[in-house]
């Protein structure tokens, strides 16, 4: 066999939040040029098999599986060949974030197999040992916007061994199984309360804005921010001193000119919008709002119009200008129950909201407004046969108004509550699960477990009984 395949990793200290990058080198000792699969269009010629410490296969990944994790369309099995010069070699990197969710804690051996023309059997690499350590998730910020393509970013923070670490992952919200990237974020000493800023514009000139983000954090009395591209620092930064007596809200936005705006709550009852420049926090506008709990305010910006949703007589929606003027006020849904969570997608006029009230049994009220499919909101009020209170709630709804809910209990249990289904116990034993729900068509449930890290999993509600779908391709 003239071919040789080497497998190595460029990632060290792997945790359950990391996606290792594997480096492959293909060489041959023939005296003529040979045709080999092109790494970017290998048609599934390359597969990587992971075995656990006992030697049992646990996951097989390939470019075909990668396509399944990103979309529900037809898999492209096209194989493109390229020449490899006599005695030459070809080196490329496989970013496992795009091929699979991070590995659970444990020890694994990875072996690569490459089917080459003229070879009866695939070329096999020597095994590579990977050791994955568990890490505790202490904070999660998620941000969804649409500068040109719909995107969902997760910013995960872990505290361990006396130091904080953070990772930024970007997903296609329609199929959040494989990530476009999953990169560690450099943490400055003293950085805390990290969150992402959303794009306040839409454009069609290039795809580049999809891969760019601003990350904002606090460092003592300072508010600081750094821009990343595909999760990697660009060198652009901003900082300024927070105004005294104000509460920084975990929401920010930036325009096409890269002006970054952050939001504060003034205890006098005012939402304050400020620009964060390279060296200062500059007041821009302030809005009096009849809100008692600013933690439930959600603010998005699109084309210099602020879209504000919050708890007032239920769920109220305000629009405002960056010049400090309230443009409109609308009651989306009247409810006597406390508002627990709300999402806003201004580009679609879409809102979701969860209201809940402790009781025996606890009452949950869920609301979806999406003018693309129906002028009036979908509303479901449900009593749950689960002992409350519920420290964490997450919900999404499909275009037909079917609601999918995750709740956690003080007994460290995570339940799924779907349409016409009794609550299903999904996990136990964690203080916090940081649940998230996405259901653009299929249902995807995201939550944290100590041994597995954080990942979205597709949930088949039509199965009997309902169950998670696994894409291991074994």
C-alpha positions in Angstrom: 0.0 0.0 0.0 1.7 3.3 -1.1 -0.4 5.5 1.1 0.2 6.5 4.7 -2.2 8.5 7.0 -1.2 10.2 10.2 -3.6 11.6 12.8 -2.8 14.2 15.5 -4.6 16.8 17.5 -3.8 20.5 17.9 -6.2 20.8 20.9 -4.9 20.3 24.5 -6.7 20.0 27.8 -9.9 18.9 26.2 -13.1 19.4 28.2 -16.7 18.5 27.6 -17.1 22.0 26.1 -14.2 21.7 23.6 -14.4 20.5 20.0 -10.9 19.1 19.2 -9.3 19.9 15.9 -7.7 16.9 14.3 -4.8 17.2 11.9 -4.5 14.6 9.1 -1.5 14.1 6.9 -1.8 11.8 3.8 1.4 10.8 2.0 2.5 8.2 -0.4 5.9 6.7 -1.5 4.9 5.9 -5.1 7.1 7.4 -7.9 4.1 8.8 -9.9 1.3 11.2 -9.2 -1.7 9.6 -7.6 -5.3 10.9 -7.3 -6.7 11.3 -3.8 -9.9 12.6 -2.3 -10.1 16.4 -2.0 -10.6 17.2 1.7 -13.3 19.7 1.1 -15.3 17.4 -1.2 -14.4 13.9 -0.1 -17.9 12.4 -0.6 -17.6 10.5 2.7 -14.3 8.9 1.8 -12.9 10.0 5.2 -14.4 8.6 8.3 -13.2 8.8 11.9 -14.2 6.2 14.4 -14.1 6.9 18.2 -13.9 4.0 20.7 -14.3 4.3 24.4 -11.8 3.0 27.0 -13.2 -0.5 26.7 -12.6 -0.5 23.0 -16.2 -0.3 22.0 -17.2 2.0 19.1 -19.2 5.0 20.3 -19.2 7.3 17.3 -18.3 7.4 13.6 -18.2 10.7 11.8 -17.8 11.7 8.2 -18.6 14.6 5.8 -21.9 12.9 5.1 -22.9 12.9 8.7 -21.8 16.5 9.0 -24.3 17.4 6.3 -27.0 15.6 8.3 -26.2 17.6 11.4 -26.5 21.0 9.5 -29.6 20.6 7.4 -32.4 18.3 6.5 -31.8 18.4 2.7 -30.4 15.8 0.5 -26.8 14.6 1.3 -24.3 15.4 -1.4 -22.1 12.4 -1.9 -20.0 13.9 -4.7 -16.4 12.8 -4.6 -13.8 15.2 -6.0 -10.2 13.9 -6.6 -7.0 16.0 -6.8 -3.4 15.0 -7.7 -0.8 14.2 -5.1 2.7 14.6 -6.5 5.2 11.7 -6.4 6.4 11.2 -2.8 4.2 14.2 -1.8 2.0 14.8 1.2 -1.3 16.6 2.0 -2.1 18.0 5.4 -5.5 19.3 6.5 -7.5 19.9 9.6 -10.9 18.5 10.6 -12.8 20.8 13.1 -14.9 18.3 15.0 -17.4 21.1 15.9 -18.8 20.7 12.4 -18.9 16.9 12.6 -20.4 16.2 16.0 -21.3 17.6 19.4 -18.4 17.6 22.0 -17.4 14.3 23.5 -18.6 13.3 26.9 -16.1 12.9 29.7 -13.8 9.9 29.4 -10.9 8.4 27.4 -11.2 7.7 23.7 -9.1 6.5 20.8 -9.8 8.0 17.4 -8.8 6.2 14.2 -9.1 7.8 10.7 -10.0 5.8 7.6 -9.6 7.2 4.1 -10.8 5.4 1.0 -8.3 6.1 -1.8 -8.7 5.1 -5.5 -7.0 1.9 -6.4 -6.9 0.7 -2.8 -8.9 -2.4 -1.8 -9.2 -1.2 1.8 -9.3 2.3 3.3 -6.0 3.7 4.5 -6.0 3.5 8.3 -4.2 5.9 10.6 -2.6 4.9 13.9 -5.0 5.4 16.9 -5.0 8.8 18.6 -5.8 8.9 22.4 -8.1 11.7 23.5 -8.8 12.4 27.2 -11.9 14.5 27.9 -12.4 16.1 31.3 -15.8 17.2 32.7 -16.3 20.9 33.3 -19.0 22.7 35.2 -21.2 25.2 33.3 -21.7 28.3 35.4 -23.3 30.7 32.9 -24.9 30.5 29.4 -25.9 33.4 27.1 -27.7 32.7 23.9 -28.3 35.2 21.2 -30.2 34.8 17.9 -30.4 37.3 15.2 -30.3 37.5 11.4 -27.8 39.9 9.8 -28.0 38.0 6.6 -28.5 34.4 7.7 -30.4 33.2 10.7 -27.9 32.3 13.4 -27.8 31.2 17.0 -24.7 31.7 19.2 -24.1 30.2 22.6 -21.6 31.7 24.9 -20.7 29.2 27.6 -18.7 30.0 30.8 -17.2 27.5 33.1 -15.5 28.1 36.4 -12.9 25.5 37.5 -9.4 25.2 39.0 -9.7 28.8 40.1 -10.0 30.3 36.6 -13.0 30.9 34.3 -13.0 29.7 30.7 -15.5 30.5 28.0 -16.5 29.1 24.6 -18.5 30.6 21.7 -20.5 28.3 19.5 -22.5 29.2 16.4 -25.4 27.2 15.1 -27.9 27.1 12.3 -31.1 27.4 14.4 -33.0 25.3 12.0 -30.7 22.3 12.7 -28.5 23.0 15.8 -26.7 19.7 16.0 -23.3 20.5 14.4 -21.8 24.0 15.0 -20.2 26.3 12.4 -17.5 26.7 15.1 -16.9 26.1 18.8 -13.9 28.3 19.9 -12.5 29.1 23.3 -12.8 32.8 24.1 -9.7 34.4 25.7 -10.6 35.5 29.2 -9.1 38.6 30.7 -8.4 38.7 34.5 -11.5 39.9 36.3 -13.9 39.4 33.4 -17.4 38.4 34.5 -21.0 38.4 33.2 -20.2 37.7 29.6 -22.9 38.1 26.9 -23.2 38.6 23.2 -24.4 41.6 21.3 -26.8 41.2 18.4 -26.7 42.7 14.9 -29.0 45.6 14.5 -29.1 45.5 10.7 -29.8 43.2 7.8 -27.7 43.3 4.5 -27.1 41.1 1.5 -23.7 42.3 0.4 -21.7 39.5 2.0 -21.9 36.6 4.4 -19.1 37.9 6.6 -21.4 39.6 9.2 -22.8 36.2 10.0 -19.5 35.1 11.4 -18.8 38.2 13.4 -19.9 38.9 17.0 -19.2 41.4 19.8 -18.8 39.9 23.2 -19.5 42.2 26.2 -18.4 41.7 29.8 -17.9 43.5 33.1 -14.6 44.0 34.9 -15.2 45.8 38.1 -16.8 49.2 37.2 -15.7 48.8 33.6 -17.8 47.6 30.7 -15.6 46.0 28.1 -16.1 44.4 24.7 -14.2 42.5 22.0 -15.1 41.6 18.5 -14.6 38.0 17.3 -14.8 36.5 13.9 -15.6 32.8 13.7 -14.9 32.8 17.5 -11.4 34.3 17.2 -10.4 37.8 18.4 -10.1 40.4 15.6 -8.1 42.9 17.8 -11.0 45.3 18.0 -12.0 46.3 21.5 -14.1 48.9 23.4 -14.3 49.9 27.1 -15.8 52.5 29.4 -16.9 53.1 33.0 -20.4 52.2 33.8 -22.6 55.0 35.1 -23.0 54.9 38.9 -26.1 53.3 40.3 -27.1 51.6 37.1 -27.8 47.9 36.3 -26.1 46.6 33.2 -28.6 44.5 31.2 -27.3 41.4 29.5 -28.3 42.8 26.1 -26.4 44.8 23.5 -26.5 45.5 19.8 -24.3 46.9 17.1 -24.9 48.5 13.7 -23.3 48.0 10.3 -20.8 50.8 11.1 -19.7 48.7 14.2 -21.1 51.1 16.7 -21.8 49.1 19.8 -24.7 50.0 22.1 -25.3 48.7 25.7 -28.3 49.0 27.9 -28.6 50.0 31.6 -31.6 50.1 34.0 -32.0 53.2 36.1 -33.7 52.5 39.4 -35.9 55.6 38.8 -37.7 53.5 36.1 -35.8 54.3 32.9 -34.1 52.2 30.3 -30.9 53.9 29.2 -29.2 53.2 25.9 -25.5 54.1 25.7 -22.8 53.7 23.1 -19.7 51.9 24.2 -16.7 53.5 22.4 -13.0 52.7 22.5 -12.7 54.6 25.7 -16.0 55.7 27.2 -19.7 54.9 27.9 -21.6 57.7 26.1 -25.3 58.3 26.8 -27.6 58.1 23.7 -31.2 57.9 24.8 -33.4 57.1 27.8 -37.0 55.8 28.0 -39.3 55.8 31.0 -41.0 52.3 31.2 -43.6 51.1 33.7 -41.6 48.0 34.6 -40.8 46.8 38.1 -38.5 43.9 37.1 -36.0 44.9 34.5 -34.6 41.3 34.4 -37.5 40.3 32.2 -37.0 43.1 29.7 -35.9 42.1 26.2 -34.5 44.7 23.8 -33.7 44.2 20.1 -32.7 46.8 17.6 -33.3 46.8 13.8 -32.5 49.7 11.5 -32.2 52.2 14.5 -35.6 51.2 16.0 -35.6 49.6 19.4 -38.0 46.8 20.0 -38.7 46.4 23.7 -40.8 43.7 25.3 -41.4 43.4 29.0 -43.8 42.7 31.9 -46.5 45.3 32.1 -50.1 44.1 32.5 -48.9 40.9 30.9 -46.6 41.3 27.9 -46.2 44.8 26.5 -44.3 45.7 23.4 -42.8 49.2 22.8 -40.9 50.6 19.9 -38.5 53.5 20.4 -36.1 55.6 18.4 -32.4 56.1 19.2 -33.4 59.8 19.7 -35.2 58.9 22.9 -38.8 58.8 21.7 -41.3 56.1 22.3 -42.9 55.4 18.9 -45.6 52.9 19.8 -47.0 50.8 22.7 -49.0 47.6 22.3 -50.3 45.0 24.8 -49.4 41.7 23.2 -51.1 39.6 25.9 -52.9 40.4 29.1 -52.2 38.1 32.0 -52.3 38.3 35.8 -49.5 35.7 36.0 -45.8 36.8 36.4 -43.8 36.9 33.2 -40.9 34.5 33.3 -39.3 34.6 29.9 -39.8 36.3 26.6 -38.1 36.3 23.1 -38.4 38.9 20.3 -37.4 38.5 16.6 -38.2 42.0 15.2 -37.4 41.0 11.6 -40.4 38.8 11.7 -42.5 40.5 14.4 -42.3 37.2 16.4 -42.8 37.0 20.2 -42.8 34.1 22.6 -43.6 34.4 26.3 -43.9 32.2 29.3 -46.0 33.1 32.4 -46.1 31.0 35.5 -47.6 31.0 38.9 -46.7 28.6 41.8 -49.6 26.6 43.0 -50.9 23.1 43.5 -50.7 22.3 40.7 -48.5 25.1 39.2 -50.0 27.0 36.2 -48.1 27.8 33.0 -49.3 30.1 30.3 -47.5 30.2 26.9 -47.9 32.7 24.1 -46.7 32.8 20.5 -47.3 35.7 18.1 -45.9 35.2 14.6 -47.7 37.4 12.0 -46.2 35.3 9.2 -48.6 32.6 9.9 -51.4 34.0 12.0 -52.6 37.5 13.0 -53.7 36.5 16.5 -51.5 35.0 19.2 -51.6 31.3 20.0 -52.2 30.9 23.8 -52.1 27.8 25.9 -52.8 27.7 29.6 -51.8 24.5 31.4 -51.6 23.1 34.9 -48.5 20.9 35.3 -48.6 17.7 37.4 -45.1 18.5 38.7 -44.3 20.0 42.1 -43.1 23.6 41.7 -41.6 26.1 41.9 -39.7 26.0 38.6 -36.3 27.7 38.8 -35.8 27.4 35.0 -38.2 27.5 32.1 -37.6 27.4 28.4 -40.1 27.2 25.6 -40.6 27.5 21.8 -43.5 26.9 19.5 -43.9 25.9 15.9 -45.9 27.7 13.3 -49.0 25.7 14.1 -49.0 26.9 17.7 -47.8 23.6 19.3 -45.7 24.5 22.4 -42.7 22.6 23.7 -41.6 23.4 27.2 -38.7 22.5 29.4 -38.9 23.0 33.2 -36.5 22.3 36.0 -37.6 21.7 39.6 -36.0 22.4 43.0 -35.5 18.6 43.2 -32.8 18.9 40.4 -35.0 17.3 37.7 -35.6 18.4 34.1 -38.9 17.7 32.4 -40.2 18.0 28.9 -43.8 19.0 28.5 -45.1 18.7 24.9 -48.5 18.9 23.2 -50.9 16.2 24.4 -48.1 14.5 26.4 -47.6 13.9 30.1 -44.4 15.4 31.4 -41.4 13.3 30.6 -38.3 13.2 32.9 -35.2 13.9 30.8 -32.4 14.3 33.4 -31.7 14.4 37.1 -29.0 15.6 39.4 -27.9 19.0 38.1 -28.4 22.3 40.1 -28.9 24.1 36.8 -29.6 22.8 33.3 -29.7 26.1 31.3 -32.5 24.7 29.1 -33.2 26.0 25.6 -35.9 24.9 23.1 -35.8 25.3 19.3 -38.6 24.0 17.0 -38.4 25.5 13.5 -39.8 22.2 12.2 -38.3 19.4 14.3 -37.9 19.8 18.0 -34.4 20.4 19.5 -33.8 20.5 23.2 -30.7 21.9 24.7 -29.5 21.4 28.2 -26.4 20.8 30.4 -25.2 17.6 32.0 -22.0 17.4 34.0 -20.6 14.3 32.2 -21.8 15.4 28.7 -21.5 19.2 28.7 -24.0 21.2 26.8 -25.6 20.1 23.5 -28.9 20.2 21.5 -30.5 16.9 20.8 -33.3 16.2 18.4 -36.4 15.0 20.1 -38.9 12.8 18.2 -42.3 13.7 19.6 -44.0 11.4 17.2 -42.2 8.3 18.4 -43.9 6.0 20.9 -42.7 6.7 23.4 -41.1 10.1 22.5 -37.3 9.8 22.4 -34.1 11.5 21.4 -32.7 10.8 18.0 -28.9 10.1 17.9 -26.7 10.6 14.9 -23.8 8.3 15.6 -23.7 6.6 12.2 -22.3 3.4 13.6 
